[in-house]
Amino acid sequence: MAVLGAHQSIAGGYHKAAEHARRTGCDCVQLFTKNNNQWRAKPISGDEAAMFGAALKRLKVKHPLSHASYLINLASPDAELWKKSIDSFVVELQRAELLGIPYVVVHPGAYTTSSLEAGLKRVSAALDEVDRQTREMAAMTLLETTSGQGSCLGCRFAHLAEIIDGVASPERAAVCVDTCHIFAAGYALGTEKEYTATMRHLDQTVGLGLVKAIHVNDSKAKFGSGVDRHAHIGRGEMGLEPFRLLLADRRFRRVPMYLETPKGEEAGRDLDESNLEVLRGLG
């Protein structure tokens, strides 16, 4: 049985994310540990961390995962933004450590006015500096696959492999695969043959053993569009078959999978609960 969950809000406290996760039928939970569109972050108190840990244990919600701020750009050629991004990501890992969260997902970043190769090297150098400041921590980096908008890195599996190969301590970094992103980036998943070929390529570049989390999202945008727009499971351009194949793949049986689909209710029912039901119905 796949381990399925969703991204949840921390409004009202970190423990509320765990409570909402359990209420909607999640096995696991992802959250932001701070406002994802601000650099500043209010310190996490010991009581807040204890309440979060207790809620996870009480409610049997496993595999908590943190997602870093969207402002962070570890590939930036701008010295000031690059330094600010490193400092911010260090804080993200420190916060995850306080909350007992083992991994922090981060987008590799955009190389903007530099080049692809320079951007990849910039991310590796940034992660080396982050590791220098956090190497005593258990919390680690998960580089996320991206859709390929603009100069964003991570839309090719080879990007992630090159970044990890380029760091001094590759054991401190792994990967989060987003189904919507790889579909939008041009990796086909719609038939068993296509799915098998894409996963073989992922294995040959990154290595399936480095996939520590999966974001399960359908795509509003068309295949290969490079556009990042998430849709409810089976209601987007991907359809249900890629998710059926993913859930049947025994290699990912123990890899936690998190919805990042639009929030809200439909016919009086939470949409996370509905999406999880669809996914479990495919297993």
SERO-4910 file (N, C-alpha, C, O; in steps of 0.05 Angstrom, whole numbers):
BEGIN
 pado doro    nc1    nc2    nc3   cac1   cac2   cac3    cc1    cc2    cc3    oc1    oc2    oc3
  Met    A     17    -24      0      0      0      0     17     25      0     35     28     17
  Ala    A     13     43    -19     28     68    -21     23     85      4      2     85     16
  Val    A     44    101     10     42    121     32     34    147     20     49    160      6
  Leu    A      9    156     25     -2    179     12    -10    201     32    -20    196     54
  Gly    A     -5    226     24    -12    249     40    -15    274     24    -20    272      0
  Ala    A    -12    297     37    -16    322     23     -2    345     38      5    342     61
  His    A      2    367     23     13    391     36    -10    404     52    -33    406     43
  Gln    A     -3    412     77    -24    424     94    -14    450    106     10    455    108
  Ser    A    -34    467    112    -28    494    123    -20    491    153    -29    473    167
  Ile    A     -2    510    161      6    510    189     -9    532    204     -2    539    227
  Ala    A    -30    544    192    -46    564    206    -57    553    232    -69    532    233
  Gly    A    -52    568    254    -60    559    280    -40    542    294    -44    534    317
  Gly    A    -17    536    281      4    520    294     11    496    277     -5    486    261
  Tyr    A     36    487    281     46    465    265     29    440    270     25    424    252
  His    A     20    436    295      4    413    301    -22    412    285    -34    391    281
  Lys    A    -32    436    276    -57    437    260    -53    423    233    -72    411    223
  Ala    A    -29    425    222    -23    411    197    -26    381    200    -37    367    183
  Ala    A    -16    371    222    -19    342    228    -48    334    232    -57    313    223
  Glu    A    -63    351    246    -91    346    251   -108    346    226   -125    328    222
  His    A   -102    365    208   -117    366    183   -110    343    165   -126    332    150
  Ala    A    -84    335    166    -75    312    151    -90    287    159   -100    272    142
  Arg    A    -92    282    184   -107    258    194   -136    260    187   -148    240    179
  Arg    A   -148    284    190   -177    287    185   -184    281    156   -206    272    150
  Thr    A   -165    286    138   -171    281    109   -160    255     99   -161    249     75
  Gly    A   -149    239    117   -141    212    110   -112    209    101   -106    190     86
  Cys    A    -95    228    108    -67    227    100    -51    208    117    -55    206    142
  Asp    A    -32    194    105    -12    178    119     12    195    126     26    189    145
  Cys    A     18    216    109     41    232    112     33    261    107     11    267     97
  Val    A     52    280    114     44    308    111     68    325    102     91    320    112
  Gln    A     63    344     85     83    364     77     73    392     87     49    397     87
  Leu    A     92    410     94     85    436    103    107    456     98    130    448     94
  Phe    A    100    482     98    120    503     99    124    508    129    105    508    145
  Thr    A    149    513    137    154    519    165    153    549    171    155    557    194
  Lys    A    148    564    149    146    594    151    131    603    127    124    587    109
  Asn    A    124    629    126    111    640    102    130    636     78    152    645     78
  Asn    A    120    622     58    137    614     35    144    637     17    161    634     -1
  Asn    A    131    660     20    136    683      3    149    706     18    148    729      9
  Gln    A    161    700     41    176    720     57    203    709     65    206    685     69
  Trp    A    223    726     67    249    718     76    249    714    106    261    695    116
  Arg    A    236    731    121    237    730    150    220    707    161    201    697    148
  Ala    A    228    698    185    214    675    197    213    679    227    234    684    240
  Lys    A    190    676    239    188    677    268    200    651    280    195    629    269
  Pro    A    216    654    301    229    630    313    208    609    321    186    616    329
  Ile    A    216    584    320    199    562    329    205    557    358    228    552    366
  Ser    A    185    558    375    189    553    404    191    523    409    182    506    393
  Gly    A    202    517    432    204    489    441    176    476    444    172    453    437
  Asp    A    157    492    454    130    482    457    117    476    430    103    456    428
  Glu    A    121    493    410    110    488    384    121    463    371    106    447    360
  Ala    A    147    459    374    160    435    363    149    410    378    144    390    365
  Ala    A    146    412    404    137    389    420    108    382    413    101    358    410
  Met    A     91    402    409     63    397    402     61    384    374     44    367    370
  Phe    A     78    393    356     78    381    329     86    352    330     73    335    318
  Gly    A    108    346    344    117    319    347     97    301    360     92    278    352
  Ala    A     84    311    381     63    296    395     39    291    378     28    269    379
  Ala    A     31    311    362      8    307    344     14    286    323     -3    269    317
  Leu    A     38    287    311     45    266    291     43    238    303     33    220    291
  Lys    A     54    236    327     55    209    340     27    200    348     19    178    343
  Arg    A     11    218    359    -16    212    368    -34    204    345    -51    186    347
  Leu    A    -31    219    323    -49    215    300    -38    195    280    -51    189    259
  Lys    A    -13    185    285     -1    165    268      3    177    239     -1    163    219
  Val    A     11    202    238     18    215    212     49    213    210     63    224    227
  Lys    A     59    200    189     87    196    187    100    213    164     86    227    150
  His    A    126    210    162    141    223    141    135    253    137    128    261    115
  Pro    A    138    269    158    135    298    154    156    308    136    179    300    137
  Leu    A    148    326    118    166    337     97    162    367     97    140    377     99
  Ser    A    184    382     94    183    411     93    190    420     64    206    408     51
  His    A    176    442     56    182    454     30    194    481     34    182    497     49
  Ala    A    216    487     23    230    513     26    215    535     12    199    531     -6
  Ser    A    222    559     19    211    584      7    216    585    -23    237    576    -32
  Tyr    A    197    596    -37    199    599    -66    218    622    -73    226    625    -96
  Leu    A    226    638    -53    244    661    -58    273    652    -62    289    666    -75
  Ile    A    279    629    -52    307    619    -52    315    613    -81    301    599    -96
  Asn    A    339    623    -89    350    617   -115    380    610   -112    397    628   -113
  Leu    A    385    585   -109    413    576   -104    430    576   -130    454    572   -129
  Ala    A    417    582   -153    431    583   -179    436    612   -187    449    616   -208
  Ser    A    428    631   -171    429    660   -180    458    669   -184    476    663   -168
  Pro    A    463    683   -206    489    695   -211    494    720   -195    516    730   -193
  Asp    A    472    731   -183    474    755   -167    485    748   -139    473    732   -125
  Ala    A    508    759   -132    521    751   -108    504    756    -83    504    739    -65
  Glu    A    490    778    -82    474    785    -59    450    765    -55    445    756    -33
  Leu    A    436    760    -77    414    741    -76    423    713    -70    410    698    -56
  Trp    A    446    705    -82    457    678    -77    463    675    -47    456    654    -36
  Lys    A    476    694    -35    483    693     -7    458    692     10    456    677     29
  Lys    A    438    709      3    413    710     18    399    683     16    386    674     35
  Ser    A    400    671     -7    387    645    -12    400    623      5    386    606     16
  Ile    A    426    624      6    441    604     22    433    607     52    427    588     65
  Asp    A    434    632     61    427    638     89    398    629     95    393    617    116
  Ser    A    380    634     77    352    626     81    349    596     81    333    586     96
  Phe    A    363    582     63    361    553     63    373    540     87    362    520     97
  Val    A    394    552     98    405    542    124    383    544    145    380    526    161
  Val    A    369    567    146    347    570    165    325    550    161    314    539    180
  Glu    A    319    544    136    298    524    130    306    497    142    290    483    153
  Leu    A    332    489    139    341    464    150    342    464    180    335    444    193
  Gln    A    349    487    192    349    489    221    321    486    232    317    473    253
  Arg    A    301    498    218    273    496    227    263    467    224    249    457    242
  Ala    A    270    454    202    262    426    199    274    409    221    261    391    232
  Glu    A    299    414    227    313    399    249    298    402    275    294    383    290
  Leu    A    290    427    281    275    432    307    249    416    307    240    408    329
  Leu    A    236    413    284    210    400    283    212    370    278    192    356    276
  Gly    A    237    360    276    240    331    271    234    323    243    226    300    238
  Ile    A    237    341    224    231    336    196    257    328    182    276    343    182
  Pro    A    258    305    169    283    295    158    292    307    132    316    308    126
  Tyr    A    273    318    116    281    329     89    267    356     84    245    361     93
  Val    A    282    373     70    270    398     61    272    399     30    294    397     19
  Val    A    249    402     17    248    403    -12    254    432    -21    244    451    -10
  Val    A    272    434    -41    278    460    -52    281    459    -82    291    439    -93
  His    A    271    479    -96    275    481   -125    304    489   -130    315    506   -116
  Pro    A    317    476   -150    345    483   -155    351    512   -160    372    522   -153
  Gly    A    332    526   -173    335    554   -178    338    560   -207    336    542   -224
  Ala    A    341    586   -214    342    595   -242    369    609   -246    378    625   -230
  Tyr    A    381    604   -269    408    616   -275    405    643   -287    426    657   -290
  Thr    A    382    652   -294    375    680   -304    395    689   -325    394    681   -349
  Thr    A    414    707   -318    431    720   -338    457    704   -342    474    713   -358
  Ser    A    461    682   -328    486    667   -333    480    645   -353    467    650   -373
  Ser    A    490    621   -349    486    599   -367    477    574   -352    480    573   -328
  Leu    A    467    554   -367    459    529   -354    481    517   -338    478    510   -315
  Glu    A    504    515   -350    527    502   -337    536    518   -312    542    506   -291
  Ala    A    537    544   -315    544    561   -292    524    559   -270    531    558   -246
  Gly    A    498    557   -277    477    554   -257    479    528   -242    476    528   -217
  Leu    A    485    506   -256    487    480   -242    511    481   -222    509    471   -200
  Lys    A    533    492   -231    556    495   -213    550    513   -189    560    508   -167
  Arg    A    534    533   -194    527    552   -173    511    538   -151    515    543   -127
  Val    A    492    521   -160    476    506   -140    493    487   -124    490    486    -99
  Ser    A    511    473   -137    529    455   -122    546    470   -102    549    461    -79
  Ala    A    556    493   -110    572    509    -91    555    519    -68    565    520    -45
  Ala    A    530    527    -74    512    536    -53    507    513    -33    507    518     -8
  Leu    A    502    489    -43    496    467    -25    521    459     -9    518    450     14
  Asp    A    545    463    -20    569    459     -4    570    477     20    577    470     42
  Glu    A    563    503     15    563    522     37    541    516     57    545    519     81
  Val    A    518    509     47    496    501     65    504    477     82    500    477    106
  Asp    A    517    458     70    526    434     85    547    441    105    547    429    127
  Arg    A    565    460     99    585    468    118    573    478    144    583    474    165
  Gln    A    550    492    141    536    504    164    517    485    178    508    490    200
  Thr    A    509    463    165    488    446    176    496    416    178    479    399    183
  Arg    A    521    410    174    529    382    171    524    365    197    524    341    195
  Glu    A    521    379    220    515    364    244    486    357    247    478    342    265
  Met    A    469    367    229    440    362    230    433    337    215    448    327    198
  Ala    A    410    326    223    399    303    209    384    312    184    383    297    164
  Ala    A    372    336    185    356    346    162    373    349    137    395    359    139
  Met    A    362    340    115    376    340     89    361    354     67    337    360     70
  Thr    A    375    358     45    363    372     21    351    352      2    362    331     -4
  Leu    A    327    359     -8    315    344    -31    312    364    -54    297    383    -52
  Leu    A    326    360    -75    324    376    -99    299    367   -115    296    343   -121
  Glu    A    282    386   -122    257    379   -136    259    381   -166    272    400   -176
  Thr    A    247    362   -180    245    365   -209    226    389   -215    208    394   -200
  Thr    A    232    402   -237    216    426   -244    205    423   -273    212    404   -287
  Ser    A    187    441   -280    173    440   -306    189    452   -329    184    445   -352
  Gly    A    208    469   -323    225    480   -344    218    508   -352    225    517   -374
  Gln    A    203    523   -335    196    550   -342    221    568   -341    237    566   -323
  Gly    A    224    585   -362    246    604   -362    273    591   -361    278    572   -376
  Ser    A    290    601   -343    317    589   -340    319    571   -315    341    566   -305
  Cys    A    296    561   -306    295    544   -282    310    518   -287    305    505   -308
  Leu    A    327    510   -269    341    485   -270    323    463   -258    306    468   -241
  Gly    A    329    438   -266    315    415   -254    294    403   -272    281    383   -265
  Cys    A    291    414   -296    271    403   -315    282    378   -330    267    364   -343
  Arg    A    309    373   -328    321    349   -338    332    334   -314    344    346   -296
  Phe    A    329    308   -314    340    291   -293    370    295   -291    381    295   -269
  Ala    A    383    299   -313    412    303   -314    420    328   -298    442    329   -287
  His    A    403    348   -297    410    372   -281    414    364   -252    433    372   -239
  Leu    A    395    349   -241    397    341   -213    421    323   -208    435    326   -188
  Ala    A    426    305   -227    449    287   -224    475    303   -224    493    297   -208
  Glu    A    477    323   -241    501    339   -243    505    356   -218    528    359   -208
  Ile    A    484    367   -207    486    382   -182    496    365   -160    514    372   -145
  Ile    A    484    341   -156    492    323   -134    520    313   -139    535    310   -119
  Asp    A    527    306   -163    554    297   -169    575    319   -163    598    313   -158
  Gly    A    566    344   -164    584    366   -161    589    376   -133    605    394   -128
  Val    A    574    364   -113    578    373    -85    599    356    -71    604    333    -79
  Ala    A    610    366    -50    631    352    -35    620    329    -19    634    309    -15
  Ser    A    595    331    -10    582    310      6    556    302     -7    534    310      2
  Pro    A    557    286    -28    532    279    -43    512    263    -26    489    262    -33
  Glu    A    522    251     -4    503    236     13    484    254     28    465    245     41
  Arg    A    489    281     27    472    300     41    450    311     23    435    329     32
  Ala    A    447    301     -1    426    310    -19    413    287    -34    426    267    -40
  Ala    A    387    290    -38    372    270    -53    351    285    -70    354    309    -75
  Val    A    330    271    -79    312    282    -99    282    278    -92    275    258    -80
  Cys    A    266    298    -99    237    296    -98    227    299   -126    233    318   -140
  Val    A    212    279   -136    200    279   -163    172    289   -162    156    280   -145
  Asp    A    165    309   -179    138    319   -181    127    310   -208    137    316   -229
  Thr    A    104    295   -206     93    284   -231     83    305   -251     88    302   -275
  Cys    A     71    326   -241     63    348   -258     86    360   -272     86    365   -296
  His    A    108    365   -257    131    379   -267    145    362   -289    152    373   -310
  Ile    A    149    336   -284    163    321   -304    146    317   -330    157    315   -352
  Phe    A    120    315   -326    101    314   -349    104    340   -366    107    339   -390
  Ala    A    102    363   -352    105    389   -366    132    392   -378    135    407   -398
  Ala    A    152    379   -367    180    381   -377    184    363   -401    206    364   -413
  Gly    A    165    346   -407    167    329   -431    175    300   -426    183    286   -444
  Tyr    A    172    291   -401    176    263   -395    149    248   -396    132    253   -379
  Ala    A    146    230   -415    121    217   -419    116    195   -398    134    181   -390
  Leu    A     91    193   -389     83    175   -368     57    160   -374     48    143   -359
  Gly    A     45    166   -398     17    158   -403     12    129   -409    -10    119   -405
  Thr    A     32    114   -418     29     86   -424     50     71   -408     70     83   -398
  Glu    A     47     45   -405     66     29   -390     94     31   -403    114     33   -389
  Lys    A     95     31   -430    121     34   -444    134     61   -438    158     62   -433
  Glu    A    118     82   -439    128    109   -434    137    112   -405    159    123   -399
  Tyr    A    121    102   -387    128    104   -358    154     89   -353    171     99   -339
  Thr    A    156     65   -363    180     49   -359    205     63   -370    226     62   -357
  Ala    A    202     75   -393    225     89   -405    233    113   -389    257    118   -385
  Thr    A    214    128   -379    220    152   -363    233    144   -336    253    156   -328
  Met    A    223    123   -324    235    114   -298    262    102   -302    279    103   -285
  Arg    A    266     89   -325    293     78   -331    313    101   -334    335     99   -324
  His    A    304    122   -348    322    146   -351    328    159   -324    351    167   -319
  Leu    A    308    161   -307    312    172   -280    332    155   -265    349    166   -251
  Asp    A    330    129   -267    348    111   -253    376    113   -264    395    112   -248
  Gln    A    379    116   -290    405    117   -302    420    144   -297    444    145   -299
  Thr    A    404    164   -292    417    191   -286    420    196   -257    442    197   -246
  Val    A    397    199   -243    397    205   -214    401    180   -197    416    179   -178
  Gly    A    386    158   -205    385    134   -189    359    134   -172    354    152   -157
  Leu    A    343    113   -175    317    112   -162    321    112   -131    303    120   -117
  Gly    A    343    102   -122    348    102    -93    350    129    -81    347    132    -56
  Leu    A    355    150    -97    356    177    -87    329    191    -86    327    214    -76
  Val    A    308    178    -97    281    190    -96    270    185    -68    262    162    -62
  Lys    A    269    205    -52    260    203    -24    232    213    -20    220    208      2
  Ala    A    220    227    -39    193    237    -37    182    241    -65    197    246    -84
  Ile    A    156    240    -68    143    244    -94    119    263    -90    102    258    -72
  His    A    117    284   -106     93    301   -107     75    290   -128     82    288   -152
  Val    A     51    282   -120     31    271   -139     11    292   -147     -7    299   -131
  Asn    A     15    303   -171     -2    324   -181     -8    319   -210     10    312   -226
  Asp    A    -33    324   -218    -40    324   -247    -32    351   -258    -25    369   -242
  Ser    A    -33    355   -284    -24    380   -296    -47    394   -312    -60    381   -328
  Lys    A    -50    419   -307    -69    435   -322    -57    442   -350    -72    445   -369
  Ala    A    -31    442   -351    -17    449   -376    -11    424   -392    -10    402   -381
  Lys    A     -8    427   -418     -4    405   -436     24    393   -433     43    405   -423
  Phe    A     27    368   -443     52    354   -443     74    370   -456     70    380   -478
  Gly    A     97    372   -443    120    386   -454    117    416   -456    134    429   -468
  Ser    A     97    427   -443     92    456   -444    112    473   -429    115    497   -434
  Gly    A    125    461   -409    142    476   -391    128    493   -371    140    509   -357
  Val    A    102    490   -369     85    506   -352     77    491   -327     68    468   -328
  Asp    A     81    503   -303     76    491   -278     49    499   -267     46    520   -255
  Arg    A     28    482   -272      1    487   -262    -11    460   -253    -16    443   -269
  His    A    -15    458   -227    -24    433   -216    -55    430   -219    -70    449   -218
  Ala    A    -63    405   -223    -92    398   -225    -99    375   -208    -81    360   -199
  His    A   -124    371   -202   -133    348   -187   -128    322   -202   -128    322   -226
  Ile    A   -124    301   -187   -116    275   -198   -138    265   -218   -161    262   -211
  Gly    A   -129    261   -243   -147    251   -263   -163    272   -277   -179    265   -295
  Arg    A   -161    297   -269   -177    318   -281   -160    337   -299   -171    356   -310
  Gly    A   -135    330   -302   -117    347   -318   -109    333   -344   -123    315   -353
  Glu    A    -87    342   -355    -77    332   -380    -65    304   -378    -62    290   -398
  Met    A    -57    297   -354    -44    271   -350    -63    247   -349    -57    226   -359
  Gly    A    -87    252   -338   -106    230   -335    -98    211   -313    -79    217   -298
  Leu    A   -111    189   -310   -106    171   -287    -84    150   -291    -72    141   -272
  Glu    A    -78    143   -316    -59    121   -321    -31    125   -309    -21    106   -298
  Pro    A    -19    149   -311      7    153   -299      7    147   -268     26    137   -258
  Phe    A    -15    155   -255    -17    150   -226    -21    121   -220    -12    110   -200
  Arg    A    -36    107   -237    -40     78   -234    -13     64   -236     -7     46   -220
  Leu    A      2     72   -256     28     59   -260     47     65   -237     62     48   -228
  Leu    A     47     90   -227     64     98   -205     57     82   -180     75     72   -166
  Leu    A     32     80   -174     23     67   -149     28     37   -151     30     23   -130
  Ala    A     30     26   -175     35     -3   -178     65     -9   -179     73    -32   -178
  Asp    A     81     12   -179    110      9   -181    122      2   -153    123     19   -136
  Arg    A    129    -23   -149    139    -32   -123    164    -18   -114    170    -17    -90
  Arg    A    179     -7   -132    203      8   -125    197     33   -109    215     43    -94
  Phe    A    173     43   -111    165     67    -96    145     61    -74    133     80    -63
  Arg    A    142     36    -67    122     28    -47    127     42    -20    108     48     -6
  Arg    A    152     47    -13    158     59     13    166     88     11    173    101     31
  Val    A    164     99    -13    170    128    -17    144    144    -12    125    140    -27
  Pro    A    144    162      8    119    177     13    112    196    -10    129    208    -23
  Met    A     86    198    -16     76    214    -38     57    235    -27     39    229    -11
  Tyr    A     60    259    -36     45    282    -25     30    297    -47     42    304    -68
  Leu    A      5    301    -43    -11    318    -61     -4    348    -57      1    357    -35
  Glu    A     -3    362    -79      0    392    -78    -22    403    -97    -18    423   -110
  Thr    A    -45    391    -96    -67    398   -113    -83    422   -101    -80    427    -77
  Pro    A    -99    436   -117   -114    459   -106   -131    451    -81   -142    430    -80
  Lys    A   -132    470    -62   -147    465    -37   -176    474    -40   -184    487    -59
  Gly    A   -192    466    -21   -220    474    -20   -238    450    -16   -229    428     -8
  Glu    A   -264    455    -20   -284    434    -17   -301    432    -42   -303    451    -57
  Glu    A   -312    409    -46   -329    404    -69   -352    386    -59   -347    364    -49
  Ala    A   -376    396    -62   -400    381    -53   -397    375    -23   -404    353    -14
  Gly    A   -386    395     -8   -383    392     21   -361    373     30   -360    366     54
  Arg    A   -344    366     12   -322    347     19   -295    360     13   -291    372     -8
  Asp    A   -276    356     31   -249    366     27   -236    354      2   -238    330     -2
  Leu    A   -224    371    -15   -213    361    -40   -188    343    -36   -183    326    -53
  Asp    A   -173    347    -15   -151    328     -9   -162    300     -5   -152    281    -15
  Glu    A   -184    298     11   -196    272     16   -205    259    -10   -202    235    -14
  Ser    A   -217    276    -28   -227    265    -53   -204    255    -71   -205    234    -83
  Asn    A   -182    271    -72   -159    263    -88   -146    238    -77   -137    221    -92
  Leu    A   -144    236    -51   -132    212    -39   -149    187    -45   -139    166    -49
  Glu    A   -176    191    -44   -194    169    -51   -189    159    -79   -189    135    -85
  Val    A   -186    178    -98   -181    171   -126   -155    155   -128   -154    134   -141
  Leu    A   -134    165   -115   -108    151   -116   -110    123   -104   -100    103   -116
  Arg    A   -123    121    -81   -125     94    -68   -142     75    -85   -139     51    -83
  Gly    A   -160     86   -100   -177     69   -117   -162     58   -141   -171     39   -154
  Leu    A   -138     69   -146   -122     59   -169   -103     37   -160    -92     22   -177
  Gly    A    -99     34   -134    -79     15   -124    -88    -14   -126    -74    -32   -118
***
